[in-house]
């Protein structure tokens, strides 16, 4: 409690030093018409209103102030967008103005902001990294060439679930899926496991690093609201980020060096992402990617998709257990299309329209990044008759758009059938559903996440009968969320299974 009081005291004292400057800035901004919003408190603005689940708070506020809204978060002017029409204006029609980021202080650790695809301005280096992701990392050719690796990691998950089934033991499906997704991605990138179902010390350290990065990335930092506090790093987020990011870069750097050495000593070919980024001498493709750029790019891409993908799969299982008729429909479709004895492959996804609808409906209700990654306005622009000032932070509340009754019938109900009646997808073309963002900054790993989510969920449903553990009834499930880099459940999903007898 004393620590929190100290932070507040530091904030007030430091911000008070700038009060005259802030008043001048406010007078300038007030000469133009900002979007409406809740009245800010002196100095701290609307910070205290955000609460522990800002996606819900901002949704409630947008119901009062409209689909474009202004918040004052310390010295930071923040514009919140909560409708598909305005999201399209920001992310597509005015993409040149809104394509850059407001970069959190913690991301500056180890100069990560200078190399990170997620945070770089859309200039030469960003364009180069984006092209490499499209051609070397997430291309259809690359993902097709590594699909057998992901199939093997999936089989490990199915064997684990079968073992739990045979023993009659309950287990945490989120933890099991997290391990599978981590190894699926690590094998796609590096042809090696970095986690185990019975973790050893090394894999536990690695998982703790990833979870730490996820937690830090989703934590509000007072130094972002009051930049004068950045040298003090009052919440130690910068320092912690440097430790976690440094550890991750060290591990992945070691993998890169080991692969380089093996390519020099032998003609070993792994056909993974790392191989595609190295030439036959074990050196990086220098005309495309420098070693330092790769040392930041791979951890960035690697860490970004694991937590969000595993959380999405857990939410899918939650919704199907809450709505057993939909689980039955999904399994019936699998039996008819795939066949009882067949192994599901990534190429089967397009044959499963109801399963695809289940995934879309889960993304609508539980987008992995409910506020996306904040954008920055590079020049003053008029949106819906309001001025969005230069350097304002722009947040797109996709969680609010997924729950909007003017867009969706019965928006709080899990109804996959709604997507059987329309052509809406989540590839950035339909702004009613943009869990991966849209425009220039759409998530580069969308294609890999799409494959992993569908393949894992389909295989779990096809092979096992699922029930809630510990006698829990579906109507009593805790649906509380924990806001962060990904939208997680407060209470882990514990399940038990019964094998489905095929043939």
C-alpha atoms as one frame of an Amber mdcrd trajectory, in Angstrom:
protein
   0.000   0.000   0.000   2.897   2.361   0.827   4.386   1.617  -2.595   1.146
   2.574  -4.336   0.924   5.808  -2.347   4.508   6.596  -3.277   3.743   6.106
  -6.959   0.736   8.404  -6.755   2.759  11.008  -4.854   5.550  10.880  -7.421
   3.018  11.223 -10.208   1.387  14.281  -8.676   4.650  16.006  -7.834   6.233
  15.325 -11.206   3.130  16.221 -13.162   2.702  19.410 -11.154   6.085  20.578
 -12.421   4.617  20.468 -15.908   1.221  21.941 -15.015   1.782  25.269 -16.733
   2.930  23.549 -19.929  -0.019  21.171 -19.802  -2.459  24.049 -19.451  -0.941
  25.707 -22.506  -1.275  22.462 -24.462  -4.847  21.979 -23.307  -5.742  25.495
 -24.407  -4.323  24.727 -27.854  -6.199  21.439 -28.110  -9.444  22.958 -26.903
  -9.338  25.366 -29.823 -10.312  22.355 -31.933 -13.181  19.995 -31.292 -11.990
  16.798 -29.675 -14.323  13.793 -29.492 -16.486  13.735 -26.339 -15.452  11.778
 -23.268 -15.634  11.578 -19.480 -14.398  14.612 -17.585 -10.760  14.118 -16.580
  -9.426  14.759 -13.091  -6.643  17.338 -12.728  -3.229  15.986 -13.722  -4.056
  12.246 -13.710  -6.994  12.579 -16.096  -9.074   9.424 -16.525  -6.446   6.908
 -15.380  -8.411   5.759 -12.337 -11.479   5.055 -14.481  -9.796   2.333 -16.512
  -9.982  -0.310 -13.780  -8.631  -3.856 -14.054 -10.592  -4.636 -17.239 -10.220
  -1.516 -19.422 -11.850  -3.189 -22.433 -15.104  -3.430 -20.465 -14.761   0.037
 -18.945 -14.161   1.624 -22.348 -17.132  -0.262 -23.791 -19.408   1.106 -21.070
 -18.068   4.620 -21.604 -18.540   4.377 -25.376 -22.199   3.560 -24.762 -22.413
   6.986 -23.107 -20.085   9.118 -25.237 -20.252   7.413 -28.616 -18.085   5.337
 -30.973 -15.247   7.888 -30.925 -14.234   9.115 -27.499 -11.433  11.078 -25.812
  -9.653  10.079 -22.617  -6.842  11.881 -20.833  -4.348   9.409 -19.391  -1.923
  11.700 -17.599  -0.221  13.677 -20.368  -1.371  11.240 -23.031  -4.420  12.109
 -25.133  -6.132   8.849 -26.077  -8.830   8.416 -28.719 -10.966   5.274 -28.404
 -12.653   3.815 -31.500 -15.586   1.437 -30.938 -17.341   0.925 -34.279 -16.423
  -0.968 -37.487 -17.071   2.109 -39.640 -14.609   4.251 -37.679 -12.133   1.380
 -37.352 -12.124   1.192 -41.149 -11.408   4.923 -41.372  -8.489   4.598 -38.952
  -6.936   1.303 -40.061  -7.680   1.401 -43.787  -8.771   4.727 -45.249  -6.285
   6.771 -43.184  -3.752   3.997 -42.658  -0.794   6.239 -43.539  -1.647   8.582
 -40.672  -2.437   5.879 -38.102   0.041   3.127 -39.032   2.638   3.924 -36.365
   2.620   3.096 -32.652   2.770   4.793 -29.309   5.682   2.791 -27.917   5.550
   1.841 -24.206   8.619   2.647 -22.131   9.268  -1.026 -21.342   9.602  -1.861
 -25.059  12.699   0.378 -25.184  14.557  -2.255 -23.145  17.606  -3.571 -25.023
  16.657  -1.167 -27.856  13.900  -3.596 -28.795  11.790  -0.733 -30.130  14.425
  -0.149 -32.816  14.090  -3.683 -34.227  10.657  -4.971 -33.224   8.258  -5.586
 -36.094   5.343  -4.840 -33.782   6.627  -1.422 -32.687   8.800  -0.052 -35.484
   7.518   2.876 -37.557   6.432   1.802 -41.036   9.694   2.820 -42.693  12.441
   0.881 -44.478  13.328  -1.616 -41.724   9.691  -2.385 -40.950   8.986  -2.983
 -44.647  11.980  -5.303 -44.895  10.963  -7.319 -41.824   7.370  -7.492 -42.994
   8.469  -8.807 -46.394  10.664 -11.447 -44.763   7.738 -12.584 -42.611   5.530
 -12.865 -45.683   8.077 -14.753 -47.804  10.246 -16.679 -45.325   8.294 -17.175
 -42.104   4.532 -17.288 -42.636   4.254 -18.020 -46.351   1.965 -20.837 -47.471
   5.003 -22.702 -48.807   6.826 -22.516 -45.473   3.785 -23.481 -43.401   2.969
 -26.374 -45.734   6.546 -27.642 -45.476   6.363 -27.677 -41.657   2.838 -29.046
 -41.224   4.054 -32.553 -40.366   6.042 -31.120 -37.477   2.913 -29.501 -36.038
   1.009 -32.741 -36.587   3.596 -34.573 -34.469   3.288 -32.056 -31.645  -0.481
 -32.386 -31.784  -0.155 -36.156 -31.405   1.843 -35.609 -28.219  -1.095 -33.596
 -26.850  -3.583 -36.311 -27.840  -1.414 -38.957 -26.146  -1.277 -36.820 -23.003
  -5.061 -36.397 -22.963  -5.528 -40.130 -23.574  -3.263 -40.906 -20.627  -5.315
 -38.608 -18.392  -8.449 -40.277 -19.700  -7.170 -43.773 -18.907  -6.253 -42.694
 -15.389  -9.546 -40.859 -14.899  -7.660 -37.700 -13.925  -8.800 -34.103 -14.336
  -6.378 -31.634 -15.870  -5.958 -28.002 -16.886  -6.652 -27.876 -20.627  -5.152
 -24.380 -20.917  -1.786 -25.564 -19.592  -1.765 -28.609 -21.873  -2.622 -26.512
 -24.934  -0.035 -23.854 -24.005   2.694 -26.519 -24.020   1.460 -27.873 -27.359
   1.281 -24.460 -29.040   4.711 -23.525 -27.667   6.275 -26.698 -29.070   4.318
 -26.436 -32.299   5.704 -22.936 -32.889   9.210 -23.790 -31.619   9.378 -26.755
 -33.998   8.033 -24.678 -36.896  10.781 -22.146 -36.181  13.646 -24.249 -34.781
  12.773 -27.978 -35.147  12.968 -28.507 -31.394  10.785 -28.689 -28.276  11.115
 -25.897 -25.735   8.536 -27.238 -23.266   7.450 -30.591 -21.870   4.230 -31.917
 -20.333   6.322 -32.772 -17.264   8.547 -29.689 -17.290  12.222 -29.926 -16.444
  14.091 -26.941 -15.065  15.151 -25.662 -18.491  11.697 -25.761 -20.066  10.122
 -24.280 -16.937  12.498 -21.332 -17.126  11.566 -20.798 -20.762   7.819 -20.938
 -20.059   8.264 -18.494 -17.161  10.052 -16.072 -19.497   7.175 -16.175 -22.002
   4.550 -15.727 -19.304   6.558 -12.902 -17.797   6.788 -11.100 -21.145   3.057
 -11.507 -21.652   2.257 -10.137 -18.210   4.615  -7.180 -18.558   3.259  -6.318
 -22.021  -0.268  -6.128 -20.621   0.549  -4.054 -17.529  -0.277  -0.347 -17.486
   2.833   1.719 -16.819   2.587   5.051 -15.044   5.780   6.082 -16.854   3.842
   5.960 -20.140   1.266   8.406 -18.786   3.928  10.718 -17.334   7.108  10.455
 -19.457   9.029  12.553 -16.922   8.984   9.450 -14.706  10.682   7.197 -17.245
  14.208   7.605 -15.833  12.866   6.479 -12.433  11.046   3.407 -13.838   8.781
   3.469 -10.733   7.073   0.111 -11.421  10.338  -1.515 -12.575   8.616  -2.628
 -15.782  11.507  -1.497 -17.965  14.007  -3.341 -15.778  11.911  -6.529 -15.714
  11.366  -6.384 -19.469  15.134  -6.089 -19.996  15.679  -9.222 -17.894  12.981
 -11.331 -19.597  13.733 -10.114 -23.106  17.456 -10.570 -22.525  16.900 -14.138
 -21.343  14.713 -14.953 -24.348  17.206 -13.448 -26.790  19.999 -15.406 -25.091
  18.137 -18.724 -25.488  17.136 -18.102 -29.097  20.569 -16.659 -29.849  22.095
 -19.898 -28.600  19.787 -21.880 -30.897  20.844 -19.711 -33.853  24.552 -20.143
 -33.095  24.174 -23.900 -32.676  22.399 -24.132 -36.038  25.099 -22.044 -37.704
  27.775 -24.375 -36.392  25.875 -27.468 -37.537  25.448 -26.049 -41.042  29.173
 -25.413 -41.278  30.079 -28.889 -40.001  27.493 -30.796 -42.039  24.899 -30.477
 -44.769  22.029 -30.982 -42.336  18.730 -29.538 -43.579  15.875 -28.872 -41.130
  13.366 -27.201 -43.474  12.212 -24.871 -40.717  11.973 -21.077 -40.439  15.501
 -20.728 -39.084  16.901 -22.645 -42.055  15.070 -20.311 -44.408  16.821 -17.355
 -42.764  20.318 -18.851 -42.956  22.363 -19.679 -46.023  24.433 -22.820 -46.481
  27.367 -21.333 -44.565  25.243 -20.709 -41.483  25.251 -16.959 -42.005  22.138
 -14.780 -42.130  20.902 -13.646 -45.504  22.689 -10.312 -45.159  20.984  -8.563
 -48.052  17.698  -9.259 -46.282  18.332  -9.624 -42.568  21.286  -8.733 -40.340
  22.154 -10.922 -37.334  21.016  -8.233 -34.892  17.717  -7.827 -36.704  17.152
 -11.574 -36.600  18.069 -11.727 -32.897  15.157  -9.351 -32.209  12.733 -10.565
 -34.885  12.589 -14.244 -33.909  11.886 -13.677 -30.181   9.270 -11.083 -31.170
   7.421 -13.434 -33.517   7.926 -16.425 -31.276   6.554 -14.882 -28.093   3.658
 -13.010 -29.693   1.597 -15.931 -30.940   1.873 -18.557 -28.222  -0.113 -16.996
 -25.383  -2.809 -15.575 -27.663  -3.299 -18.845 -29.566  -3.459 -21.037 -26.457
  -5.859 -18.616 -24.738  -8.151 -18.659 -27.796  -8.256 -22.464 -27.827  -9.109
 -22.497 -24.122 -11.961 -20.014 -24.694 -13.286 -22.200 -27.543 -13.412 -25.216
 -25.236 -15.087 -23.104 -22.540 -17.838 -21.960 -24.892 -18.444 -25.457 -26.266
 -18.695 -26.906 -22.756 -21.163 -24.143 -21.865 -23.112 -24.880 -25.054 -23.062
 -28.696 -25.477 -25.431 -28.643 -28.468 -22.768 -26.739 -30.404 -20.113 -29.228
 -29.350 -22.340 -32.019 -30.655 -22.779 -30.197 -33.982 -19.041 -29.703 -34.322
 -18.288 -33.358 -33.607 -21.032 -34.535 -35.955 -19.536 -32.424 -38.733 -16.097
 -33.893 -38.032 -17.413 -37.472 -38.175 -19.218 -36.859 -41.472 -16.481 -34.918
 -43.221 -13.328 -36.483 -41.801 -14.511 -39.976 -40.954 -14.279 -41.719 -37.605
 -10.864 -43.288 -38.094  -9.166 -40.511 -40.017  -6.471 -38.179 -38.709  -7.367
 -34.511 -39.153  -4.916 -32.467 -41.194  -4.552 -28.743 -41.798  -5.848 -29.186
 -45.351  -9.177 -30.381 -43.908  -9.980 -27.045 -42.255 -11.798 -25.582 -45.260
 -14.151 -28.591 -45.290 -15.453 -27.781 -41.793 -17.720 -24.705 -42.013 -19.314
 -25.188 -38.592 -15.945 -25.526 -36.867 -14.798 -22.365 -38.652 -17.959 -20.643
 -37.408 -17.166 -21.774 -33.842 -13.708 -20.210 -34.105 -15.089 -16.956 -35.531
 -17.723 -16.744 -32.814 -15.056 -17.221 -30.154 -12.916 -14.480 -31.701 -15.995
 -12.226 -31.642 -16.710 -12.812 -27.951 -13.130 -13.282 -26.726 -10.676 -11.481
 -29.015  -7.139 -12.348 -27.884  -6.100  -8.670 -27.922  -9.337  -6.842 -26.982
  -7.885  -3.362 -27.600  -5.398  -4.455 -30.299  -1.995  -2.769 -30.078  -2.312
   1.033 -29.730  -1.785   3.179 -32.808  -0.416   6.711 -33.002  -1.814   9.628
 -34.971   1.027  11.187 -36.989  -0.899  14.303 -38.010  -4.151  15.975 -37.011
  -7.091  14.483 -38.883 -10.865  14.846 -38.888 -12.864  11.729 -38.015 -16.660
  11.957 -37.883 -16.433  15.730 -37.502 -14.001  15.557 -34.569 -10.321  16.424
 -34.445  -7.912  13.608 -33.662  -4.785  15.538 -32.662  -1.238  14.769 -33.728
   0.585  12.326 -31.402  -2.660  11.085 -29.853  -2.774   7.425 -28.902  -5.547
   5.613 -30.787  -7.141   2.480 -29.345  -9.501   0.259 -31.341 -11.845  -1.589
 -28.971 -12.578  -4.789 -30.893 -14.139  -6.303 -27.760 -16.797  -3.577 -27.815
 -17.474  -4.133 -31.521 -17.959  -7.844 -30.896 -20.639  -7.103 -28.288 -22.437
  -4.310 -30.155 -26.184  -5.076 -30.464 -26.444  -2.820 -33.527 -24.055  -5.181
 -35.344 -24.848  -8.590 -33.854 -28.168 -10.160 -32.908 -28.077 -11.407 -29.295
 -24.450 -10.256 -29.023 -23.745 -11.873 -25.646 -24.878 -15.328 -26.776 -22.557
 -17.938 -28.278 -24.195 -18.566 -31.665 -21.758 -19.951 -34.274 -24.665 -20.345
 -36.717 -24.592 -16.600 -37.321 -21.394 -17.084 -39.370 -22.949 -19.763 -41.546
 -25.287 -17.119 -42.913 -22.648 -14.561 -43.927 -19.207 -14.304 -45.544 -17.492
 -12.458 -42.674 -13.921 -13.556 -41.958 -11.171 -12.248 -39.660  -8.505 -11.535
 -42.301  -8.867  -7.765 -42.039 -11.495  -7.236 -44.733 -14.565  -7.180 -42.493
 -14.201  -4.625 -39.737 -16.972  -6.172 -37.644 -14.447  -8.920 -36.800 -10.784
  -7.893 -36.647  -9.197  -9.834 -33.748  -5.865  -9.747 -35.639  -6.192  -6.085
 -36.581  -6.386  -4.805 -40.153  -4.483  -2.771 -42.688  -0.702  -2.386 -42.601
  -0.447  -3.539 -38.999  -2.492  -6.728 -39.280  -0.842  -9.548 -37.328   1.767
 -11.216 -39.579   1.256 -14.576 -37.841  -2.467 -14.820 -38.633  -1.980 -17.735
 -41.039  -0.086 -19.856 -38.492  -2.577 -19.045 -35.724  -5.442 -19.983 -38.064
  -3.919 -23.401 -38.702  -3.006 -24.111 -35.089  -6.369 -23.115 -33.612  -8.495
 -25.119 -36.034  -6.271 -28.200 -36.077  -5.935 -28.490 -32.300  -9.615 -27.855
 -31.540 -10.797 -30.228 -34.279  -8.504 -33.001 -33.045  -9.548 -32.599 -29.409
 -13.236 -32.723 -30.312 -12.845 -35.599 -32.766 -11.019 -37.920 -30.368 -12.580
 -37.301 -26.962 -15.800 -36.676 -25.108 -15.348 -33.654 -22.848 -16.909 -32.892
 -19.461 -16.220 -30.323 -16.771 -14.136 -31.579 -13.867 -14.908 -31.472 -10.143
 -18.671 -31.781 -10.677 -18.912 -28.229 -12.007 -22.096 -27.387 -13.921 -21.848
 -25.384 -17.120 -24.208 -22.710 -15.809 -21.886 -22.136 -12.843 -18.691 -21.619
 -14.852 -16.620 -18.587 -13.919 -16.377 -16.454 -17.061 -14.276 -13.648 -15.557
 -11.415 -12.352 -17.708  -7.936 -11.170 -16.844  -6.853  -8.325 -19.099  -3.350
  -8.385 -20.518  -1.488  -8.963 -23.747  -4.019 -11.760 -24.276  -7.469 -11.997
 -22.729  -7.140 -14.902 -20.308  -9.526 -16.601 -17.948  -9.280 -15.781 -14.265
 -10.127 -19.398 -13.410  -8.353 -22.147 -15.419 -10.541 -24.636 -17.248 -10.316
 -28.049 -15.592 -11.719 -30.942 -17.600 -12.059 -34.700 -17.765 -12.411 -36.785
 -20.907 -13.744 -40.079 -22.157 -12.219 -41.589 -25.299 -14.468 -41.852 -28.339
 -14.291 -45.358 -29.772 -13.735 -45.119 -33.524 -14.431 -47.968 -35.939
